[in-house]
Amino acid sequence: MKIAVIGNGVIGLTTAIKLQEEGREVVIYSKDPDRLDLLSTVSLVACALWQPYKLFKNLDEVTEAEFADVKKVSLESLKQLNKIYLSVGSAKSGIYIKKHFEYSSDSIYKENTRILKKDFYYIDVLRDFWKDEGFFDTVADEIELEVDVPFKSIDQNSIEHNFRYLHGYQTFAIDPGVFLKYLTDVFLKMGGEILKKELNLNEIKKLKERIIFNCTGKNGLSLINKNASLIAHRKMSPKKGVLLLYKLKDDHQFENTIVLDELTILCRQNELTIGTGEVKLGESPQILIDRLIKHTIEFISARNINRFGLDDFINYHSIDLFKPDVILVGERPYLSDGKGYVLNQEEFNSKFFRFSVYNNFGHGGSGVTLSCGCANKITDLYLLKVKDRLNSYNENRRKLNVSDVSIELGHFDLKDIKKLSDEELNELLAKEKGRVVDVIQQFSRQNKTYSIVALIDDKKSYRRYDTTIKKFKKGLSKVGVDFIAYESGLINYLDKLQGMLPNNIAKEFYRKMQNHHKLACSQDIFLWYCLRFGIIDFSFDDEVIEAISENAKNGIVGFSSNALISCLNIFLNAYEEKADEFLSKAFGDEVASSVKRIYYSPTR
């Protein structure tokens, strides 16, 4: 069963990719999949620095646990941005290392100390991060300016506001258009699908997917129902901002970023960007646009102030500040209580529908800064729910050597195997291994534990332990298979499910047994999955499951796992969907969503 992610902004895409990395099959629903044609997209209307920006109205009012959580998710995103930057570079990822300089009227330090105010905790996070990466002197200590710099404050348009302090640090600046395209390409390459569909609560009830990740930003609350129990007291208060884009005549870049109040100036890949302030109540976006242009001109014309080469850069590219090439307008999804984002899980159950929603929205102006860390956190919540559900069905499971994922190399018919020569058998196994090699490498890179299994259909074979099966096991072992199972023996475990199955499913199973003395294919698959999940116990002495690799024989690799991936012939699709239905009804949608298939069409 696929998992649905709603929204393909930076939060939706990073969440979807994280779920894929955990072995899940994901579909994204978006009202505008062609992201780059949508000028009102929140993720595009972002200056997109790594900098936790106005997450909380007052950090002093948050608990130490909440504060530690903010630091954790921020740092995780910083590390992931760096990982992407190092692996694919700036041109492909849209991630750049920049020297960031910020003017302010107030000091970043507590009065008469050199201790950072709580709002500026991230400066120490950056200093430590860059030091670990081998960069030193990445934080420019705050200086008090000799001459006050007079500008009209963007926050207080009618009041003279003097900038008296300047501080700086090295951070990442992100070109959202390039970054979103990179994330989209990664998601699609990993087998994801993006579908155009504008959803509301009634439409969600109709989806085939029963596990929903809500990453819709400013629509996060309204999408799932304003009376949802865990967030009923919260309200969304989107703040509209603008971004002005000026085309560059060549690839000569402005290497710094500059912030004065809410005026942010930096370069994207092909554009100088200026923004993003806040459209005040009763204003039009044009008033803010005029204000941004006015303050930029005042800044580059000011005397006795370091402009870090911005005036020369504008002259070099012959930029007319009064004529932006593109104007982007969008609403950032702030929560009105000023207490940061929403990360939780909600159950929606009634007589007519059932689904789980995992909420990850409301990041305000810090979407990029928090994206990867929040994707990790909401995915961990989901994974914990899956693990707890699986453990609740089998008290012995906690004692087992449980792998992160069980990868099924293939479902082999023994009578077909008997017809193959040694060369043909080796060719078949190499082809089967090739279909899952990317998945195996992915989990190896992530240092996740996995076992490789194969199911052998021996129902029509009367000589299981002949030379064919010995040869086949030897071949499977060579391509890395840890465990094999014989389909004819799965029925022996049916009694262990007694008491676990809902009455309607139990009756369906035993009716099939009474009338046909065997299970249907979908029921066999369901039993096979229950064994691989560790929902029911097995014994090697039963001669149904057999360890064939040395790691399996020595107990280094566990048979049971928290997620399943199966490489299957496309004709098994209908049987697999029925098995999902059994899993969902018997053990919950989280368990059913932990099965991923890689279908193929046979060539022989």
N, C-alpha and C positions, 0 to 999 in steps of 0.2 A: 504493500500500500504506500502510495506516495505521500509526502508531506507538502502542504501548501504554504508558501510564503506570500503574503500580500504586500505589495510595494517593491519597486525595483530601484529605489534610491540607494544611498551608500549603506544604510542600516539593513535594508532588505537583502541586498546583494552579499554583504559580508556574512549575514546570518545564514543565507542559503548555502554559501560556500562552506561555512563551518559545518553545517549539517551534512553536506556531501562528504567532507573529510572524515566524518564519523560513520560513513558507510550508508547514508540514507539517500533515498531517491526523492528529488525535490522538483516541484513545479512552482514557478512564480506567476502570480496574477497581477497584472498592472493595467490601469486604465489607459496608459500611454507607453507601450513597450519601446517605441522608437524615441528613446530618451532625448536624443540630441535635437529633435524637432520641437521639443516642448520648452519654451522660454520661461515658463512660470514654475519650473521644477525647483523645489527647495534645495536639493543637493547641488544644482548648477548655480544657484544664486548664493554662493558662499565664497568668502575669501579663502577659506579652507587652509588655515594654518593649524599645525598641531599646537593647540593652546586651549585648555579648558576655559570656556567663555561663558560667564554669567549662568552657570549651572544652578546656583542657589542664590536666593536674595541675600542670605546671610549665612555664611559657612559656620559662623560661631554657634548657630542654632542647631546644626546637625549633630548627630551622635558620633562618637569616635568610630563606631562600626561603619556608619554611612560614609564618613570621611575616608576611612581606610579603603572602602569599596571603590570610591571615586578615584583614589590614587591608583588602585590596582588596575581598574579597567582602562584608565588613561595610559598607564605604563605599558600594558599589553598591546594597546593600539600603536603606541610609539614603536615598540619592538617589531610589530608586524609590518608597519610602514617601512622601517629600515630593512627588514628582510626582503620585501618586495623590491625596494630601491636597489639593493645590492644584487638581486637575482636578475632583474630585467632592465634596470637603468631608468633614467628620467624620461626619455623620449617615449617609451612604451607605457610606463606606469603613470606619468604625470606627477611624480613625486620629486621634489627638488630640495636640496639643503640650502637654506637661506640664513643670512645674518639679519636678525629681527631687531629693530630699534623702536622704542616706545616712549613717547612724551606723555607726561602726566602732570597734574597740578598737585597731587599728593605723593608722598614717598611710598615706596613699596615696603619700607621697614616700619616696625613698631617705633613709637616715639623714643628718641634718644638711645636706640639700640641698633644692632646690625642683624636683628632677627626678623625674618620675613613675616609680613602679615599673612594670615591664613589663606587669603584669596590668591596669594602668589606662591603657594606651595610647589607649583609645577616647575618653578625655576630651579629649585634644588633637584627635582626629579630629572630635569634635562641635564643638569651639571653631572650628576652621577651616571646617567645613561651614556652621555658622550665620553666620559672618562673610561667607562667599561669598553667602549668601542675604540679606544686609543686616541681620542681627541681631547686636547687640553685647552684651557683659556677660551672656553666656549660661552662663558657668561661675562658680559661687560658690566662691571659694577656700576651701580647707580651714581650719577653725578648731579649736583645741584647747579643749574645754569646760572651764569653770571648775569645774564640779561633775561628778564621775563619775556616770553613769547606770546604776544596778545593775539587771540583768535576768538571769534564767537563760538561758544560751545555748541556742539551739535545737540547735546542734551538740553541745554538752556539757551535757546536761540537768541534771547534778548539780553543776556547778561554777558558782560566782558569776562573772559576766562583766560587766565595766564598759566601757561605751561612752565613749571619751574624745575622739573626733574626729567632726567633721561636715563633709561636703562636698556640693556640689550642682551640677546642670547641667540645661540644657534638652534634652529628648529627646522621642521619640514614645512614646506608650502606645497599645496597640492592643486594641480589643475583638474577641477572636478570632471570636466568633459572627458579628458583623457583617462582619468582614474576610473570613472564609471564604465567606460568602454573596456578597459583592461579587466575589471571585475566581471563584466558581462561575458567577455570572451572566456575567462577562466570557468565561469559557471556553465556555459554551454559546452565547453570542451570536456567537462566532467560529467556530461550526460544530462544536464539540466534543460528545462523547457520554459519559455516565457510566453504566456498566453494573454491576449488582450481581453480584459473583463473587468468592468467596474462593479465592485461588490458592496453590498450592505448586509445587514444581519440576515435578512430573508434569503438573499442569494447564497450566503455562506452555508445556510442549512441545506441547500441543494447540492453542494459540492460532493464529489466522490471521496475526496480527502477528508479525513476526520480529525487530523492534527493540523492546526492552523497557527502559523506564526504571523502575528499582526505587527507589521513594520511600516505603518502608513503615516507616520509623522503627525501632522496637525489633525488628521482625521482618525487618529488612533482610538480616541474615546467614543466618538459617534459611531464608528464602524461596528463595535461589538455590543453596544448598548450602554447608555449613560448610567444605568442602574446596576452594572456589573458589581458584584459584592466587594471586591478588593479595592476598587478605585471609585466607588460611588461618590466620595467626598471631594474628588478632584475635578478641576475644570481646565480645559485647554484655552490658552490665551495666545493665539498666534500673533506674531509681530511682523509686519510687512517691512521689507527692506529692498534696496536696489543695488545693482552692480553695473558700473559703466565700463565698457570694453573698448579699447582703442587698438586698432590693428598696427602691428610693427612692420616696417618696410623690409627688415631682414631678421636674421636670428640673433642679433645683438641684444643681450638680455640685461635687465636691471637686476643685479645680484642680491639686493637687499629687500626687506619689507619694512614699511614704516607705518606706525599707528599713532594718531593723535586723536584722543578721545575715541569716537567710533569711526573716524575716518581711517580707512586702511588702504594702503597703496602697495601693490606688488605686481609681478609679472606672471602671467600664465605662459604657456608654450609659445603662443603667437600674438599675445595681446598684453597691453598694460591694463590693469584692472584697478578701479577706484570704487570703494564702497566699504562696507555696507552700513548705512545708518539705519535709523528707525523712523518710519512714517508715523507721525504723531496723530492723535485723535483730531479729526477735523481737517487734516492735511490731505493733499493729493500727492502721489509719488513724484510729480513734477517739482513740487516745492523742495523735497529732499534732494532730487537730482540737482537742482540749482544750488542748493546749499553745499553739496559735496564738491561741485565744480568751484564754487566761490572759495571754499576753505583750501582746496588744493592750490589755487592760484595764489592765495595769501601765503601759503607755506613756501612755495618755490620763489616767492618774491621777498620773503622776509630777510632782514639784515641780521648779521651776527648769529646765524643759526646754521647748524650742520644739516644740509639737505641730502647728504650721502650721494651726491651726484645725480639726483633726480632731475634737476633743472637741465643739466647737460644731456641727460638721456632723452628728455622730452624734445629738446632742440634737435638732437641727432635724428630722431624719427619724424620730425616735423609734425608732431601731434598737436592738433587743435583741441584743447580741452573742452571747448564749447560744442564740439561735434563728435560725440561718441559714435562708434560704428555700430554697437549693439547696446541696448539697455535691457537688463534682466530685472524682473520684479517677482518677488516671491515671499512667502510667509514662513517664518521659522517657528517650529512647534514648541513654544514654551508652555509650561504648566503654571497656572495662575497662583498656586500656593507657594511657588518659588522653591520647591524642594526636589528639583531635579527630575529625572526621567522615570518611566514606568518599566519595571522588569518583574513580571509575575506570571502566574498561570491561573486560568479560569476554566471551570467545568460548566458546560451548558447541556443539561439533561432534561428531557421531557418525554412524554408519551410518544411524541412524533419525531424527535430528532435527538442526536447526541453527538457532541464534538468537544474537543479541548482547544482552548486558545492560549498561546504563549505570547504575551505582550512585550514588545521591545520598541518603544516610541517615546517621543517627548524630549528629545535631546537638545532642543533649542538651537543655539548657535555653535554647538559642540559636536555635531553629528560625526564629522570625520575624526575628531579627536577621540571619541568614545566608541566608534563603530566596531572595531575588531574586538575590543575588550568586552563590550556588551554582547556581541555575537557569541563570544566564548561563554559568558555568564548565563545567557538564556538557554544556550545549548546544553550546558552542564545541568541546568534545572530539568530539562527534558530527559537527559540521560539518567539522572538520578531517579526520575519517576519510572523510567523503563526498568532499571535495575531493581528498584523496590518492588515493582509489580511482579517481576520474575521470581525474586526471592520469596515473595509471599505465597507462591504456589508450591514451593518445594523447600522445606526447612533444611534439607541437606545441601542445597545449592551454595550456601555461604561457605561451606567447607571445601568446595571443589576448586580446582585450578581452572578458573573461567577466563577464556580469551576475550579480547575486545570484539573480535569478529571471527565468524566461521565462513570460509570461502569455499563454495562448492564448485569444483572444477567441471563437473559434468554429471549427467544422468545417463549411464551406459547400459545398453541392452546386451546381455551376455551372449545371446544367440547370434547377434550381429558381430560381436567381438570374435567369436569362434571362426568366422569366415575370413578373417584378416590374416595376411602374411605378417611376418615380423616387421618388414619394412613398412607395410601399410599401418600396422598398429603404432609404430613409432611416429609415423607421419600424423596420425589421428591425435595422439597424445600431445604432440608438439603444437598442433593447431588449437587444441582445447586449452593448453597452458597459455598460448599467445593471446587468447581472448580475455584472460584475467591478469596478464602480467602487469598492466598498468595499475590495477587495483592493488596487487601484491606490493609493487614498488612504492605506491603511495603510503601504505601502512608501514612499510619498512622505514621510509623517511621520517614518519611521524613517531617512530619507536613504539608503535602499538603492537600488542600481541595478537597473533592470528593463527588459526589452524586451517589446513587445506583438506577438504573431504571429497569423497566421491560416492555416489549411490549406484549400486549395481542391480539392475532389474534381472533377477534370476528366476522369476516365477515360472517360466516355461523351460527351464533347464533342469534336467534330472541328475546332472553330475556336477555339482558345484565345485568340488575340490579336484578337478581333473587338471591336466597339464595346461589347459587354456587359462584357468583362473590363476594358476601359479605364475604363468608368463605375464598375465595382465597385471597382477599385483606388483611384479618386478618392474614393469614399465611405469606404473603409477608412482611407485617409490622414486624412480629416477627423475620424474618431473616434479617432485616435491610434495606429493600427497601424503598426509599424515594418517588419515583414518579412512577406512572404507566401511560401507554398510550394505547389507543384503536386503533388498526390498521384501523378499518373501518372509523375512522374520519380523518385520515391523509390527505385524498384527499381534504378535505376542505381548506387545506393550499396551494394548488397548485397555486391558483391565486396570492398569495403573492410572488411567485417566478417569476411571469411574469416580463419581463424586465431584470431579472438577468441572465437568461439562454441563452446560444448561440443559434442561430437560429436552427441549426440541432438538438440539444437536445430538444428545445421547440417543434419543429414539431413532434418529436418522442413521446413526452408525450401526446400532444393533439390529435395525430392520434390514439393512444391507447384509449384515452377517447372517441373519436367519434365512434370508431368501437366496443368497448367492455363495455363502460360506467364504467370502473374501470381502475386502474393502474396495471401494471405488478409488480411482487414481488420486482424486483430490483428498480423500481421507488418508491415503497412504502418505501423501505429501504433508498433510497436517501432522500426522504422527512423527514423521521425519523431522519436521520443524520443532515439535515439542521436545524431541530428544536433543537436537542441536542447541536449543535454548536452555536446556537443563531444567525444563518444567517437570519432567519425569526422569527418574533414575534409570540407569542402565548398568549392565555388568558385562565385562569382556567375556565372562564365562558363558554368557548366553549365545555366543558365536553369531551375533547379529551385527555388532560393531567390532571392528578389528583395527588395532594399531599396527601400521606397517612401516612408519619411519622410526629411526632411532630416537628422535626427540619425543615422539608419541609413546614409544615403548618405555622410555625412561621417565615419563611423567613431566617432561619439561614443557610440552605443549598440551594444553587442555582441550578436550573435545567440546565441552559446552561453552557457550559464548553469549555476549549481550546483543549481538547484531548478526544478521545473516546476509550473505551475498551469494546468489546462485547464478551460474552461467547455464542457460537452458535453450533447447530447441524451441523455436517460436510456436510450434504446434501445441506446446504445453501451457500456453497462455491462459486458456479458459480454466484448466484444472488449478493453476496457481491462484487465479482470482478467487476461486471457490475456497481454496485453502486459506486465503486471506480472510475471507468471510468467517470461516470457522475460528480463526485466531482472534479476530476482532470481537466476536460474540462471546467467546469463551474466556479470553484473557485480556481484553481491552485494546483500544486503538493504538496506544503507545507501543504495545508489543507487535501488533500487526504492521505498524509503520517502521519497524526495525528490520524488515525484510526488503532487500533490493534485488532486482533481477537484471541480468544482462542477457537479452534475447538475441539469438542469431538464427539465420536461415541456413539449413544444411546444404552443402554443395555436392554431397554424394548420395 
